[in-house]
């Protein structure tokens, strides 16, 4: 199988993993908001559910660390891609921050 297709398969999984982590963080943050709203709506003391809130904060922190790690893996994989001679941009350029969008567009024009 050609390198470019192998790299593309890995890139698709990488982008899916990044999206899954973002979705998990969003869901966890929305859960926290719902928990706080429920406590207020039920006129409960701040101590009610405090342990659950603390655990959810720990989970959010762990998700944040996982996201940072996957971004690091993304950067490492980009270096590997270049070292093995794959120079084209596969996919995902739309997801890049604005400061990198022009660079990605330039890479697409080269390929």
C-alpha positions in Angstrom: 0.0 0.0 0.0 1.3 3.5 -0.8 2.6 5.6 2.0 0.2 8.4 1.4 -2.8 6.1 1.8 -1.4 4.6 5.1 -0.8 8.1 6.4 -4.3 9.2 5.4 -5.8 6.3 7.4 -3.8 7.2 10.5 -4.8 10.9 10.0 -8.5 10.0 9.9 -8.2 8.1 13.2 -6.2 10.9 14.7 -8.9 13.5 13.8 -11.6 11.2 15.0 -9.8 10.8 18.3 -9.4 14.6 18.7 -13.1 15.1 17.9 -14.1 12.4 20.4 -12.1 14.1 23.2 -13.6 17.5 22.3 -17.1 15.9 22.4 -16.4 14.2 25.8 -15.2 17.5 27.2 -18.2 19.3 26.0 -20.6 16.6 27.4 -18.8 16.7 30.8 -19.0 20.5 30.9 -22.7 20.4 30.1 -23.2 17.8 32.8 -21.6 20.1 35.3 -23.9 22.9 34.2 -26.9 20.7 34.6 -25.8 19.5 38.0 -25.4 23.1 39.2 -28.7 24.1 37.7 -30.5 21.1 39.3 -29.1 21.9 42.7 -30.3 25.5 42.4 -33.7 24.5 41.0 -34.2 22.1 43.9 -33.0 24.7 46.4 -30.4 22.3 47.7 -27.4 23.3 49.8 -24.0 23.7 48.1 -22.8 20.6 50.0 -25.3 18.4 48.3 -23.6 16.7 45.4 -20.3 18.4 46.2 -18.3 15.1 46.0 -19.9 14.3 42.6 -19.0 17.8 41.4 -15.4 17.3 42.6 -15.2 14.0 40.8 -16.5 15.5 37.6 -13.9 18.3 37.9 -11.2 15.5 38.1 -12.7 13.9 35.0 -12.6 17.2 33.1 -9.0 17.7 34.1 -8.1 14.2 32.9 -9.9 14.9 29.6 -7.9 18.1 29.3 -4.7 16.2 29.9 -5.7 13.6 27.3 -6.5 16.3 24.8 -3.1 17.9 25.4 -1.5 14.5 24.9 -3.3 13.9 21.6 -2.3 17.3 20.3 1.3 16.4 21.2 0.8 13.1 19.3 -0.6 15.0 16.4 2.5 17.2 16.2 4.8 14.1 16.5 2.9 12.3 13.8 3.2 15.3 11.5 7.0 15.1 12.0 6.9 11.4 11.2 4.9 12.1 8.1 7.5 14.6 6.8 10.4 12.2 7.7 8.9 9.4 5.7 8.6 11.7 2.7 4.9 12.4 2.7 4.6 16.2 2.1 0.9 16.6 1.1 -1.8 17.7 3.3 -4.3 14.8 3.7 -7.4 16.2 5.4 -8.5 18.2 8.4 -7.1 21.5 7.2 -10.5 23.1 7.9 -10.0 22.3 11.6 -6.8 24.3 11.9 -6.7 27.5 13.8 -6.8 30.6 11.5 -3.1 31.3 11.9 -2.4 28.0 10.2 -5.1 28.0 7.6 -3.0 29.8 5.0 -0.1 27.4 5.5 -2.5 24.5 5.0 -4.0 26.1 1.9 -0.5 26.6 0.5 0.2 22.9 1.1 -2.9 21.9 -0.8 -1.9 23.9 -3.8 1.5 22.2 -3.8 0.0 18.7 -3.8 
